[in-house]
Amino acid sequence: MENEKRAELVSFLKAVPSVEFCCVYGSTLHPNNKDKSAMVDYILGVPDPLQWHSQNLKMNADHYASWLRLLGGAKLITQIADEIGVGVHFNSFVTWNDKMLKYGVVGMHDLVQDMLNWERFYLSGRLQKPVCLPDFPLFF
């Protein structure tokens, strides 16, 4: 992947709280994809999703559905992800730098377990598409 594109992908990480892991995945990474309007998909691995969402709600409240913000905030977001979902909360249809993107936030423990043991198959399944692990410092 060209350095300019990689730098563009990494620059989004400056708009959110620190992450331990980031990958971009999906058809937008395929060299033959000419659709520049396609959504860019991120997976962000964080040490503590509750703390991360608390910080991100302060920085980027508009990334979240209004009912999640109003009814319970970070606690509700992480409870839904862990108890009803697959350990990942996605913020979809986020506009950033004239691009449409979505990003899933997952605890590092859950991410590693799904990659190693296919515990929920969700992330391991998504990462069977083209994947880019942007070069970035471990923490932003």
C-alpha positions in Angstrom: 0.0 0.0 0.0 1.3 3.4 -0.9 2.7 5.6 1.9 0.2 8.4 1.2 -2.8 6.1 1.6 -1.3 4.5 4.7 -0.8 7.9 6.2 -4.4 8.9 5.5 -5.6 5.7 7.2 -3.5 6.3 10.2 -4.4 9.9 10.5 -7.9 8.9 11.7 -6.3 7.5 14.9 -5.5 11.1 16.0 -9.2 11.8 16.2 -10.0 9.1 18.8 -8.5 8.0 22.1 -5.4 5.9 22.2 -5.5 2.3 20.8 -3.2 -0.6 21.2 -4.1 -2.2 17.8 -5.6 -1.0 14.6 -6.3 -2.6 11.3 -8.2 -1.5 8.3 -10.0 -4.2 6.3 -12.4 -4.8 3.5 -12.8 -4.2 -0.2 -11.7 -0.6 -0.1 -8.1 -1.9 0.3 -8.2 -4.0 -2.8 -6.0 -2.4 -5.5 -8.7 -2.9 -8.2 -11.4 -1.1 -6.1 -12.1 2.2 -8.0 -15.0 3.2 -5.7 -13.4 6.0 -3.7 -16.7 6.7 -1.9 -16.8 3.2 -0.3 -16.8 3.0 3.4 -13.4 2.4 5.1 -13.6 -0.2 7.9 -11.4 -0.1 11.1 -11.0 -2.5 14.0 -9.5 -0.8 17.1 -8.2 -2.9 19.9 -8.2 -1.2 23.3 -7.2 -2.3 26.8 -10.5 -1.1 28.5 -13.5 -0.6 26.2 -15.5 1.1 29.0 -12.8 3.7 29.6 -12.2 4.1 25.9 -15.8 4.8 25.1 -16.1 7.2 28.0 -13.2 9.2 26.5 -14.5 8.9 22.9 -18.0 10.0 23.9 -16.4 13.3 25.1 -14.4 13.7 21.9 -16.7 12.3 19.3 -20.3 12.0 20.7 -21.7 12.4 17.2 -20.1 9.0 16.2 -22.6 7.2 18.4 -26.4 6.6 18.1 -28.2 9.3 20.1 -30.2 6.7 22.1 -26.9 5.1 23.3 -25.6 8.5 24.4 -28.7 9.4 26.2 -29.8 6.2 27.8 -26.5 4.9 29.3 -23.4 6.2 27.6 -20.2 4.1 27.8 -21.6 1.6 30.3 -24.5 0.7 28.1 -22.4 0.6 25.0 -20.0 -1.9 26.5 -22.8 -4.0 28.1 -24.5 -4.4 24.8 -21.3 -5.3 23.1 -20.4 -7.9 25.7 -23.7 -9.3 26.8 -25.8 -9.2 23.6 -23.3 -8.7 20.9 -19.9 -10.3 20.1 -17.7 -8.0 22.2 -17.4 -5.3 19.5 -19.2 -2.0 19.3 -19.3 -0.5 15.8 -19.8 3.2 15.1 -21.0 3.3 11.5 -21.5 6.0 8.9 -18.9 8.3 10.5 -17.8 11.1 8.2 -14.2 12.0 8.7 -12.0 14.0 6.2 -14.6 13.7 3.5 -14.6 9.9 3.8 -17.2 7.6 5.2 -16.0 5.0 7.7 -17.0 2.7 10.4 -14.9 1.5 13.3 -15.3 -1.4 15.7 -13.9 -1.1 19.2 -13.0 -4.3 21.0 -11.0 -5.2 24.1 -7.6 -6.6 23.4 -8.3 -9.8 25.3 -11.4 -10.5 23.3 -9.6 -9.7 20.0 -6.8 -12.1 20.8 -9.1 -14.8 21.9 -11.2 -14.6 18.7 -8.0 -14.6 16.6 -6.4 -17.5 18.4 -9.5 -19.6 19.4 -12.3 -18.4 17.1 -14.3 -17.8 20.2 -17.0 -15.8 18.5 -15.9 -16.1 14.8 -16.9 -12.4 14.4 -13.6 -10.7 14.1 -11.8 -13.7 12.7 -14.4 -13.8 10.0 -14.1 -10.1 9.1 -10.3 -10.4 8.9 -10.5 -12.9 6.1 -10.9 -9.9 3.8 -8.0 -7.8 2.6 -6.3 -6.4 5.7 -3.9 -3.5 6.3 -2.0 -3.1 9.5 -1.0 0.5 9.3 2.4 1.4 10.6 1.8 3.5 13.7 3.3 4.0 17.1 1.8 1.6 19.6 0.0 4.4 21.4 -1.2 7.7 20.0 
